[in-house]
Amino acid sequence: MAKAIVPHFHNDGGVPTIKIGVREFMCIGATAPYDHPHVYLDMGDDDEKVCPYCSTLFRFDASLAANESDPANCLMDAETA
């Protein structure tokens, strides 16, 4: 059984970059019904990853927790993801 839920991020605001506190995550594009396929992304040792669907740049920020993003409203609620 999985110990942690992979955080899901969205970009409803259309910002070019979202700072996040994790290196493994899901991008859903925008919230439903405007979402794209929910894609798992892994930065590995890098500090940045571009979503291949919506071209949002995700940048790792160690000062953020796993359940935080900058802008703050880009983290998807775990119950609706």
Backbone as a ProteinNet text record, in pm:
[ID]
protein_1_A
[PRIMARY]
MAKAIVPHFHNDGGVPTIKIGVREFMCIGATAPYDHPHVYLDMGDDDEKVCPYCSTLFRFDASLAANESDPANCLMDAETA
[TERTIARY]
83.7	0	88.4	52.5	130.8	125.5	238.8	245.2	211.6	228.9	204.3	132.6	49.6	-20	67.5	82.9	160.3	80.1	137.4	62.7	28.2	-89.2	-136.7	-138.2	-85.1	-82.6	-157.2	-219.3	-290.6	-242.4	-273.2	-231	-348.9	-454.3	-571.7	-537.7	-439.8	-403.6	-316.9	-266.7	-182.8	-46.5	4.9	136.5	245.5	356.4	461.9	538.9	552.1	631.1	555.5	560.7	504.1	616.2	641.1	739.8	669.9	734.2	675.8	782.1	736.7	827.7	853	823.4	846.1	911.7	974.3	1035	954.1	858.8	770.4	627.3	552.5	420.9	339.9	213.4	125	88.3	86.3	33.4	-97.4	-200.9	-330.3	-368.3	-279.6	-311.8	-397.3	-521.7	-618.7	-715.6	-799.8	-898.5	-1006.9	-1072.2	-1178.8	-1287.3	-1342	-1331.1	-1220.5	-1130.6	-1026.5	-891.3	-890.8	-766	-713.1	-584.5	-524.9	-501.9	-456.8	-428.9	-339.8	-373.3	-296.9	-165.7	-56.6	72.6	165.3	230.2	327.5	459.8	517.3	645.4	743.9	868.2	974.7	1094.7	1136.5	1251	1383.6	1384.6	1511.6	1603.7	1726.6	1822.3	1812.8	1729.1	1714.2	1625.6	1627.4	1543.7	1425.5	1412.9	1304.2	1251.6	1124	1061.7	949.8	941.4	835.2	731.7	604.7	497.1	487.7	488.4	483.4	347.1	243.4	110.3	82.9	107.3	68.6	187.2	307.4	431.7	455.1	386.3	413.6	550.4	631.2	760.4	740.4	776.7	771.7	914	931.4	1064	1063.4	1158.2	1170.1	1219.5	1152.2	1190.2	1190.8	1308.6	1322.7	1257.4	1227.8	1163.1	1013.1	957.2	815.5	795.1	685.4	649.1	587	568.4	511	369.6	299.7	162.7	151.9	258.5	259.7	303.8	262.4	307.8	314.4	384.4	391.6	375.4	260.2	147.8	76.5	23.1	-33	-155.5	-226.6	-352.1	-334.4	-213.9	-189.6	-192.1	-199.6	-206.8	-350.8	-370.4	-503.1	-542	-665	-717.4	-712	-658.3	-640	-772	-883.1	-1012.2	-1069.5	-1025.7	-1079.8	-984.7	-861.2	-760.7	-793.6
-117.4	0	124	223.3	345.8	423.9	480	556.9	703.5	754	895.2	911	1011.2	1043.3	1138.5	1113	1201.1	1329.6	1446.2	1569.9	1600.7	1657.2	1697.4	1850.2	1904.3	2049.8	2087.7	2205.1	2257.9	2399.9	2448.2	2582.4	2660.5	2674.9	2750.3	2894.8	2951.7	3091.4	3113.8	3006.3	3020.2	3081.7	3063.4	3118.9	3037.7	3100.3	3026.4	2929.3	2961.2	2878.5	2857.6	2734.5	2701.9	2640.9	2699.9	2646.4	2544.8	2429	2322.1	2263.2	2197.4	2141.7	1993	1937.2	1794.9	1779.2	1663.6	1636.1	1534.3	1467.6	1372.3	1419.8	1436.4	1497.1	1466.8	1506.9	1495.1	1636.1	1655.3	1778.3	1741.1	1821	1795.2	1906.2	2003.8	2117.5	2215.9	2230.5	2312.4	2218.2	2273.2	2188.8	2147.6	2037.5	1984.4	2090.2	2099.2	2009	2047	2135	2183.8	2117.6	2005.5	1937.1	1860.3	1828.6	1740.5	1605.2	1503.2	1375.9	1399.8	1337.3	1354.8	1279	1353.9	1296.2	1301.2	1187	1176.5	1233	1324	1384.3	1364.6	1337.3	1314.2	1397.9	1489.4	1575.5	1501.4	1389.7	1321.4	1412.1	1430.5	1517.5	1662.5	1689.4	1825.4	1908.3	2038.3	2128.6	2182.6	2141.6	2189.7	2078.2	2089.3	1993.8	2067.1	2048.4	2107.7	2000.5	2034.6	1941	1928.6	1807.6	1790	1825.3	1837.7	1871.2	2020.6	2086.4	2228	2323.9	2271.3	2349.5	2432.6	2401.2	2468.9	2424.3	2519.6	2490	2474	2357.8	2331.9	2342.3	2420.8	2443.1	2399.4	2312.2	2265.5	2378.4	2395.5	2495.6	2425.7	2402.5	2328	2398	2526.8	2598	2568.6	2503.3	2469	2325.4	2300.6	2165.3	2091.8	1961.6	1879.5	1922.8	1985.8	2028.3	2179.3	2239.5	2383.2	2409.1	2522.9	2567.5	2719.8	2774.7	2918.9	2946	2998.6	3052.2	2945.7	2991.1	2900.4	2823.3	2869.3	2806.2	2698	2651.7	2553.9	2407.8	2384.4	2248.7	2199.8	2083	2023.5	1958.9	1974.4	1908.6	1757.5	1683.3	1538.6	1466	1517	1450.7	1470.8	1574.6	1600.4	1563.7	1524.9	1490.9	1361.1
0	0	0	-78	-87.8	42.7	81.4	205.1	183.8	62.7	35.7	-97.1	-103.6	-227.7	-307.5	-435.6	-522.3	-541.3	-507.4	-520.9	-667.2	-688.3	-820.4	-825.7	-934.3	-952	-1079.5	-1076.5	-1193.5	-1219.7	-1338.6	-1376.9	-1434.5	-1355	-1399.2	-1434.3	-1366	-1388.9	-1511.3	-1570.2	-1689.1	-1661.7	-1541.3	-1508.8	-1578.9	-1615.2	-1685.6	-1596.6	-1464.5	-1373.2	-1242.7	-1193.2	-1063.3	-978.6	-863.2	-769.9	-680.9	-661.7	-580.7	-488.6	-382.2	-282.9	-298.3	-415.2	-442.2	-578.4	-600.5	-730.7	-810.6	-747.5	-814.8	-793.8	-903	-893	-1018.9	-1015.6	-1131.6	-1178.2	-1308.9	-1367.1	-1435.8	-1409.7	-1474.1	-1570.7	-1589.3	-1676.8	-1600.5	-1640.4	-1568.2	-1497.4	-1412.8	-1346.7	-1445.2	-1413.6	-1500.4	-1520.9	-1636.5	-1750.7	-1849.6	-1811.1	-1902.9	-1879.8	-1809.9	-1779.4	-1899.7	-1894	-1994.2	-1926	-1996	-1928.1	-1806	-1696	-1572.7	-1587	-1596.6	-1628.7	-1506.7	-1479.2	-1370.1	-1419.9	-1343.7	-1380	-1265.5	-1300.5	-1203.1	-1244	-1159	-1189.1	-1177.3	-1106.4	-1082.4	-1003.1	-1049.2	-981.3	-1026.6	-1126.5	-1178	-1086.1	-1105.4	-1026.6	-1106	-1232.9	-1317.6	-1406.4	-1441.9	-1534.3	-1607	-1738.6	-1818.9	-1849.5	-1828.5	-1861.4	-2013.1	-2066	-2211.1	-2272.6	-2190.9	-2242.5	-2241.1	-2127.8	-2115.9	-2113.4	-2115	-2116.4	-1990.9	-1882.4	-1755.7	-1704.7	-1662.1	-1602.2	-1452.1	-1400	-1256.8	-1204.2	-1098	-1041.5	-894.6	-858.9	-720.9	-631.6	-517.1	-417.5	-281.8	-226.7	-101.4	17.3	5.2	115.8	123.7	20.3	18.5	66.2	136	177.9	59.9	75	-32.4	-68.1	24.8	-0.6	-21.5	-76.2	-103.7	-247.6	-298.7	-430	-429.6	-524.5	-543.1	-691.6	-733.3	-658	-574.3	-461.7	-361.5	-407.7	-506.2	-546.3	-653.8	-677.2	-784.6	-737.2	-608.1	-555.8	-562.7	-618.6	-630.7	-498.7	-456.9	-337.2	-358.1	-262.2	-274.7	-300.4	-250.7	-268.8	-408.4	-479.4	-613.1	-724.3	-689.5	-790.9	-861.8
[MASK]
+++++++++++++++++++++++++++++++++++++++++++++++++++++++++++++++++++++++++++++++++

